């Protein structure tokens, strides 16, 4: 916000993607406590954390789609009004509205549930099997559609770039492409596992075996950790892939660590000038005294 021009839509989308990651990150401490001690924070917190999870997930997908589509229009249709930004002005607001609307069913159907085997243990889960299946399939379809959409856009972008050899003109494509790839590898395994878990609810023979369901539960924990860690990887790619971001970050560090040495140098230089000035005045006084004598 301090160094970049926020009138550019690419910067606006990256800023909103960072806000989405921060929103998702805000729920991580609550999930950590949940997996250690069970849910102990009440029903309101259960619904709130569930909403934050899905709002961060859907907003990340949608902002990546918008960033990809903007780059697609800039490369494939460079003379259109959409490429100049006229068609994207309201898209960040629309993206947040749609993300929040799609995430609303999760807090509605999530509530604190008792463990049938141990009533002292509480869980933050869906209160309806139908709601669980609908929200899971909604998440899977949303993720699959986004993957196909971004895959099509980047295929066309790469075709145009290789044909015209204008790699230097589209450096932002490299950053956005890396973010999309990391997003896919972070969330694809989790979406696959929760899709397979729905077969257990449908009582499909192979997935009702105890060892299979237990393996899926362990796989869900591992894949969920991978998906949760995704929100922390985007800043790493901003630094290592984004040239401008890296330069701004270096400038901030230089200002922080060079401020104190510069003050010391300025103080030393001022003291030296003052000492030379006093010596010069003393020498002039001696000359005047000797002349008078």
Helices and strands as residue ranges (DSSP letters): H 9-26, H 28-37, H 43-76, H 91-109, E 110-114, E 122-126, H 129-164, G 167-170, H 171-201, G 205-208, H 210-229, G 230-232, H 234-241, H 243-292
